């Protein structure tokens, strides 16, 4: 894992978590 890959990897993981939370909230709000 290089110095350039680390920040990108972290951002990608954060984006993944954000997408999961958004999807979960969408499903939770569905009647």
C-alpha positions in Angstrom: 0.0 0.0 0.0 1.7 3.2 -1.2 1.4 6.7 0.2 -0.9 7.6 -2.7 -3.2 4.6 -2.3 -3.8 5.2 1.4 -5.8 8.5 1.2 -7.8 7.1 -1.8 -8.5 3.9 0.0 -9.8 5.8 3.1 -12.0 8.1 1.0 -13.4 5.0 -0.9 -14.2 3.3 2.4 -15.9 6.5 3.8 -17.9 6.7 0.6 -18.9 3.1 0.9 -20.1 3.7 4.5 -22.0 6.8 3.4 -23.7 4.8 0.7 -24.6 2.0 3.1 -26.1 4.5 5.6 -28.1 6.2 2.9 -29.4 2.9 1.6 -30.3 1.7 5.1 -32.1 5.0 5.9 -34.0 4.7 2.6 -35.2 1.2 3.5 -35.9 2.2 7.1 -38.2 5.1 6.0 -40.1 2.9 3.6 -43.6 2.0 4.8 
